Amino acid sequence: MSQVVLIIIVANVLFSMKGFSDQRFFNKNKFQIGPIKKGEYLRMFTSAFLHVDQTHLIFNMLTLYFFADNVVDAVGIWKFVVIYLVSLIFGGLFTLNYHKNNLYYSAVGASGAVMGVLYAAIMLYPEMSLAFIFIPIPIPGYIFGIGYLLYSIYGMKKSVGNIGHSAHIGGAIGGFAITLLLQPEVFTDNRRMVIILAVPIILLFVFEKQLKK
C-alpha cells in the first residue's frame, strides 16, 4: 500500500473512532445542511472522515484499499490526491444541492471521495476484476462500480440510513471528470469504458426531477 493511501485510511479510522465515542464531536463535524448554509463549510470536509459505524468505515476503507493503489500507480501521488479531494468536494456540493431545502438532512462518510477513486481506477484499468470470499466468481470492476452507483441512487431516493448516498453520486461525477481532465488519453485508450461509466451519470441528470419526488 502506498504511503498516501495508508495516511488517508489511518486519518479516516482515527477520526471515525473519535466520532464513535464522542457524540458532540460527531455532531459538530457531520454534514448537515442547516449549519453549512449558515457558514460552517468545514463540515463538508470533516464529515468525509466520519462514519456511522464500524461496518460503514470498513466497507469504505476496503473499497479504497482495493482501488487506490491502482490510481496512484497510473497517475502518481499528487494527481491521486487531487482526484481524492475533487471527488470529496463534488460529493459535498452535489449533496448540498440535492438536499438544499432540507435543513435537517445530515450524513457522514468518505464515500464521495472513495467513489471518485473507484471510478478513476476503472477508467484507468478497464480490465480489472474483483473477487470476494462470498462470491467465488471474479466481478468486472465496472460492474461493481456501476452497481455501487445504482445502489447509491436508490439509497438517496429512499433515504436509506445516515449515509451520504448523494455524496457517492457527486463523488463519482467528480472522479469521472477530474480523471478525464488529468489523463485525457484515457478517453482515447479506454473510450468504451468511459462511455459505459458515463451512462448512469447521464441518466441521473435526465431523471433528476423524478428522483427528487
Summary of the structure (lengths in Angstrom):
residues: 213
radius of gyration: 16.4
end to end distance: 42.8
largest distance: 49.3
contacts: 720
relative contact order: 0.14
helix: 74%
strand: 8%
